Amino acid sequence: MRGQNGGPARLTLLIAVLASLAYLGGGIALIASSQSFGVFPEPGVLRYSMAVMLIVYGTFRIFRAYQQIRNET
């Protein structure tokens, strides 16, 4: 990536990191929130499995973004 205009690549990387943090935050909020306001499923296996899937996917995306950052330098 050296010697090229890295603007679009950096923007894509920034969006990937922000999306990763959104997935992680959504999973944590799903576990931590006590009231669902009719939007989230009721507390139980479905709710916690969805939260764990969001956290795992967010972690996977953060790892991929980290690898992309390492490959650029």
C-alpha positions as CSV (number, residue, x, y, z in Angstrom):
1,M,0.0,0.0,0.0
2,R,3.0,2.3,0.2
3,G,3.3,4.8,-2.6
4,Q,-0.4,4.6,-3.4
5,N,-3.2,6.8,-2.3
6,G,-4.5,5.0,0.8
7,G,-7.5,7.2,1.4
8,P,-10.2,4.8,0.4
9,A,-8.4,1.8,2.0
10,R,-8.1,3.7,5.2
11,L,-11.7,4.7,5.2
12,T,-12.7,1.0,4.5
13,L,-10.5,0.0,7.4
14,L,-12.0,2.6,9.7
15,I,-15.5,1.5,8.8
16,A,-14.6,-2.1,9.5
17,V,-13.2,-1.2,12.9
18,L,-16.3,0.8,13.8
19,A,-18.6,-2.0,12.7
20,S,-16.6,-4.5,14.8
21,L,-17.0,-2.2,17.8
22,A,-20.8,-1.9,17.1
23,Y,-21.1,-5.7,17.0
24,L,-19.2,-6.1,20.3
25,G,-21.2,-3.3,21.9
26,G,-24.5,-4.8,20.7
27,G,-23.7,-8.1,22.2
28,I,-22.6,-6.7,25.5
29,A,-25.7,-4.5,25.6
30,L,-27.9,-7.4,24.8
31,I,-26.5,-9.3,27.8
32,A,-26.3,-6.3,30.1
33,S,-29.7,-4.7,29.5
34,S,-32.4,-5.8,31.8
35,Q,-35.4,-4.3,29.9
36,S,-35.9,-5.2,26.3
37,F,-38.7,-2.6,25.5
38,G,-40.2,-5.2,23.2
39,V,-37.3,-4.9,20.8
40,F,-35.0,-7.7,22.0
41,P,-36.1,-11.2,22.8
42,E,-37.1,-12.1,26.3
43,P,-34.2,-13.1,28.6
44,G,-33.4,-16.7,28.0
45,V,-31.4,-19.0,25.8
46,L,-32.2,-17.2,22.5
47,R,-31.2,-13.8,23.8
48,Y,-27.9,-15.0,25.3
49,S,-27.0,-17.1,22.3
50,M,-27.7,-14.0,20.0
51,A,-25.5,-11.9,22.3
52,V,-22.7,-14.5,22.3
53,M,-22.9,-14.7,18.4
54,L,-22.6,-10.9,18.2
55,I,-19.6,-10.8,20.5
56,V,-17.9,-13.7,18.6
57,Y,-18.5,-12.1,15.3
58,G,-17.3,-8.7,16.5
59,T,-14.2,-10.2,17.8
60,F,-13.6,-12.0,14.5
61,R,-14.0,-8.7,12.6
62,I,-11.7,-6.9,15.0
63,F,-9.1,-9.6,14.4
64,R,-9.4,-9.3,10.6
65,A,-9.1,-5.5,10.8
66,Y,-6.0,-5.9,13.0
67,Q,-4.5,-8.3,10.4
68,Q,-5.2,-5.8,7.7
69,I,-3.5,-3.0,9.7
70,R,-0.4,-5.2,10.2
71,N,-0.3,-6.1,6.4
72,E,-0.4,-2.4,5.4
73,T,2.7,-1.4,7.4
